[in-house]
Amino acid sequence: MKPAITLNSTDNQTKKILVDVGDTCVETTYVDYPNKHIICFSSMVGCPVGCQFCVSGQSKTHRLLTVDEMIKQ
């Protein structure tokens, strides 16, 4: 898996990486705070909830990622 796009926040504390999983891309986020580090990774492609603020819910493809796909993020 290769990153399709990497975006950094203006304060460089947050990095969002779109990862190509073949049929679509999923988002991985890394947050670097002074006292903690947070990694958020996707476990599914798309989302059935469809929140307006979230890009994942706009995907028409809905499937669970394989364990291998999750680890490679």
N, C-alpha and C positions, 0 to 999 in steps of 0.2 A: 504494500500500500504506500502510495506517495501522497504527500500533502498537495491538494489542488490549489488552495489559497491559504495564506497565513496573514492574519490581521493583528496588529498590536494596538493597545489603547494608547492614548496620548501620554499617560503617565507611566507607560511600560509595565504596569502591574498585571495586566490581563492580555493573554494571547489566545486568539481563537484560530483554530486550524480546521479547515474543511478537508476531510480525508475521502478520497475516491475509493469506494468499495465495489466498483464494477458497474452496477446498475444505477447508482446515484452517489451522492456525497453525504457524509454524516459530519457532525460538528464535535470537536474535542476542544475543551477550554482549560487553560492553565491560568491560575490566579496566584500571583507572588506577593503576598503581604509580608511585612517585616516579621511578624510573629507566627506565620503559618503559610503553608502552600496547599493549594486546592487543585485537584484535577477532576474535571467532569468529562466523562466519556459517554458515548451513545451506546445503548443496548438494543435500539430498534431503528429502522428506517421509517421516517414519518411518525405520525402520532395521531391516534384517533380523536384526541380532545379538540385540537384545532384552535388553541388560544390565538388571539389576534396579534399579540406581541411576539410570538414565537415562529420562527421559520420552519421548524420541524413539522408542525401541523399542516403546513401548506403542501407538503409532499404527497403525491398521489400514490406512491408506492408504500405499502405497509408490510413490513416483515421484521422478524427478530434477526438481529445479527448473530452470526455464528460465534462461538467462543474464540476461534482463531481471529476473526475480524475485530472483536473487542480487544483482544490482547495486542494486536498490531497497531491499534490507535496510539 
